[in-house]
Amino acid sequence: MTKDKKILVFSACYNEKENIKNLIYGIKENLPNSSILIIDDSSPDKTIDVIKDLQKTVTNINLIVRKNKLGLDTAHRMAYEYAVLNNFEYLITMDADLSHDPKDLINIVKYLKDNPFVIGSRYIAGGRCLMKTSRLLISKYGNLLIKKISGINCNEFTTSYRGFNILKLKDFSLKNVRAKGYSFFMGTLFEIEKRGFLIKEIPIIFKDREKGVSKISKIEIFRTMKNLLVLSLKKYLN
């Protein structure tokens, strides 16, 4: 099933030297014929050097290095445009910190065959979130609140483990998602629903990172709530 599809797996990187090698090996183990795109914002821990070294022995690793830390949302927009311009059929996005199990890539590809958009969900039957207590509570009840206020029939809004069937997503672009930072992931689902595309949830087990430092700041929680209210208001007014 993976051999006859042109698949791009993307991850945004910043200071993931300790995780990037295992991520790339995991992707290639499960989707050996896929291409990989890494966008790195000039990580000071020299993540780039690890990737360049892997390019010598692992095929189809594409690396884009940006001079400044330009943000997670801009990296995902760039990845989607890259996938479209290079005629990929499927784009799968995932975190670089190994919180997303590369084994789930096969399942995402399976469901992309018949769905325009697939999202890995921690909060449906079979899914789990293994984050520590405070972060788990914020994530779990935050997603419940987003579902209730937005009216979107989905249980997961904030994970980046998701797949796009570019051929089915006619006239769709992540450029149309205005939300920035981590709110971008929630904003993407608003745009998907707005354009009438089905959201397919599949269960994943989300692991807490073991190496490196989380990039999520506390201000992102407030930014997400603000964007939730703005996006929901626009939705209902329209």
ChimeraX attribute file (.defattr): number of C-alpha atoms within 10 A of each C-alpha:
attribute: neighborCount
match mode: 1-to-1
recipient: residues
	/A:1	8
	/A:2	14
	/A:3	10
	/A:4	7
	/A:5	14
	/A:6	16
	/A:7	23
	/A:8	28
	/A:9	23
	/A:10	25
	/A:11	24
	/A:12	23
	/A:13	24
	/A:14	21
	/A:15	22
	/A:16	24
	/A:17	22
	/A:18	16
	/A:19	19
	/A:20	23
	/A:21	16
	/A:22	15
	/A:23	22
	/A:24	21
	/A:25	15
	/A:26	17
	/A:27	22
	/A:28	20
	/A:29	12
	/A:30	15
	/A:31	21
	/A:32	15
	/A:33	18
	/A:34	22
	/A:35	19
	/A:36	21
	/A:37	22
	/A:38	22
	/A:39	21
	/A:40	26
	/A:41	22
	/A:42	19
	/A:43	19
	/A:44	11
	/A:45	13
	/A:46	14
	/A:47	21
	/A:48	25
	/A:49	12
	/A:50	16
	/A:51	20
	/A:52	14
	/A:53	11
	/A:54	16
	/A:55	14
	/A:56	9
	/A:57	9
	/A:58	14
	/A:59	14
	/A:60	15
	/A:61	20
	/A:62	15
	/A:63	15
	/A:64	16
	/A:65	13
	/A:66	13
	/A:67	10
	/A:68	10
	/A:69	14
	/A:70	13
	/A:71	14
	/A:72	20
	/A:73	21
	/A:74	16
	/A:75	21
	/A:76	21
	/A:77	16
	/A:78	15
	/A:79	25
	/A:80	24
	/A:81	14
	/A:82	15
	/A:83	22
	/A:84	16
	/A:85	9
	/A:86	11
	/A:87	14
	/A:88	19
	/A:89	18
	/A:90	27
	/A:91	27
	/A:92	26
	/A:93	24
	/A:94	22
	/A:95	17
	/A:96	24
	/A:97	27
	/A:98	20
	/A:99	19
	/A:100	23
	/A:101	18
	/A:102	21
	/A:103	14
	/A:104	18
	/A:105	22
	/A:106	15
	/A:107	15
	/A:108	25
	/A:109	23
	/A:110	14
	/A:111	18
	/A:112	24
	/A:113	15
	/A:114	12
	/A:115	19
	/A:116	21
	/A:117	26
	/A:118	24
	/A:119	28
	/A:120	28
	/A:121	27
	/A:122	24
	/A:123	21
	/A:124	15
	/A:125	10
	/A:126	11
	/A:127	14
	/A:128	15
	/A:129	19
	/A:130	14
	/A:131	15
	/A:132	10
	/A:133	9
	/A:134	8
	/A:135	12
	/A:136	14
	/A:137	13
	/A:138	12
	/A:139	21
	/A:140	15
	/A:141	11
	/A:142	18
	/A:143	18
	/A:144	17
	/A:145	15
	/A:146	22
	/A:147	17
	/A:148	13
	/A:149	13
	/A:150	20
	/A:151	13
	/A:152	16
	/A:153	12
	/A:154	20
	/A:155	19
	/A:156	26
	/A:157	25
	/A:158	23
	/A:159	19
	/A:160	21
	/A:161	25
	/A:162	21
	/A:163	25
	/A:164	24
	/A:165	22
	/A:166	21
	/A:167	14
	/A:168	17
	/A:169	16
	/A:170	11
	/A:171	8
	/A:172	16
	/A:173	16
	/A:174	19
	/A:175	14
	/A:176	11
	/A:177	20
	/A:178	14
	/A:179	19
	/A:180	18
	/A:181	15
	/A:182	20
	/A:183	23
	/A:184	24
	/A:185	23
	/A:186	24
	/A:187	22
	/A:188	20
	/A:189	22
	/A:190	20
	/A:191	19
	/A:192	19
	/A:193	13
	/A:194	11
	/A:195	13
	/A:196	9
	/A:197	17
	/A:198	13
	/A:199	17
	/A:200	20
	/A:201	20
	/A:202	21
	/A:203	19
	/A:204	23
	/A:205	18
	/A:206	20
	/A:207	16
	/A:208	17
	/A:209	16
	/A:210	11
	/A:211	12
	/A:212	12
	/A:213	10
	/A:214	10
	/A:215	8
	/A:216	10
	/A:217	9
	/A:218	8
	/A:219	8
	/A:220	14
	/A:221	16
	/A:222	12
	/A:223	15
	/A:224	23
	/A:225	15
	/A:226	12
	/A:227	19
	/A:228	22
	/A:229	14
	/A:230	12
	/A:231	20
	/A:232	17
	/A:233	13
	/A:234	10
	/A:235	14
	/A:236	9
	/A:237	7
	/A:238	6
